Amino acid sequence: MPVMDGWETIRRLRADECTRSIPIIVCTGKEAPSGTHDPWADVLLAKPCPLDTLLLEVRQLLRRNAAA
């Protein structure tokens, strides 16, 4: 991402009252930076991420949010 990296994007989403409750799935080849806020992301998947794994995580997040 040319202007900011994904971690900064997530930090800003979590800091904003309007977007902080949106579930975030991260597919990355990097580790989360140390000292990150908990939760940094709802799901952290390592690349390459198989489609069935991603779909499973999306379904679980949808179920969790529907139950809340």
FENFENZI-V297428 format. One line per field, one symbol per residue. ss: DSSP state (H for helix, E for strand, C for the rest). psi: psi as a letter, one per 20 degrees, with the letter a starting at -180 (. if undefined). Layout:
ss = ???
psi = ???
This chain:
ss = CCCCCHHHHHHHHHHCCCCCCCCCEEEECCCCCCCCCCCCCCEEEECCCCHHHHHHHHHHHHHHHHHC
psi = phgqrhhhggghghhphhihipqpppoqirqqqqjqqppgqhpoqpqpoqghgghghggggggghhi.
